[in-house]
C-alpha cells in the first residue's frame, strides 16, 4: 500500500508551521484561510480528522523515512513540526 509522499508531507508541515507563526504575530484572514486549507490537506493525507494527530503522524512518517546519515550528525529526536 502506498502512503503519502514524505516530500509533500514535509512541505505541508513546514507551511503549516509558517502560517501558525504568522497568525500568532498578526492575524490575517487570507493566512487563516490558507492555514485551514493546509490543515485539511494534512488531515486528509495522514488519514485523521484532527490536525494535531495529522502532525504527529507526519512527524512519525518523516522520522521513519529520514536517511541514517541525518541521525549520525547528532540530530535530535524533537518533532519536525508542532
Residue, then its C-alpha position, 0 to 999 in steps of 0.5 A: x500500500x502506498x502512503x503519502x509522499x514524505x516530500x509533500x508531507x514535509x512541505x505541508x508541515x513546514x507551511x503549516x508551521x509558517x502560517x501558525x507563526x504568522x497568525x500568532x504575530x498578526x492575524x490575517x484572514x487570507x493566512x487563516x484561510x490558507x492555514x485551514x486549507x493546509x490543515x485539511x490537506x494534512x488531515x486528509x493525507x495522514x488519514x485523521x480528522x484532527x490536525x494535531x494527530x495529522x502532525x504527529x503522524x507526519x512527524x512519525x512518517x518523516x522520522x521513519x523515512x529520514x536517511x541514517x546519515x541525518x541521525x549520525x550528525x547528532x540530530x535530535x529526536x524533537x518533532x519536525x513540526x508542532 
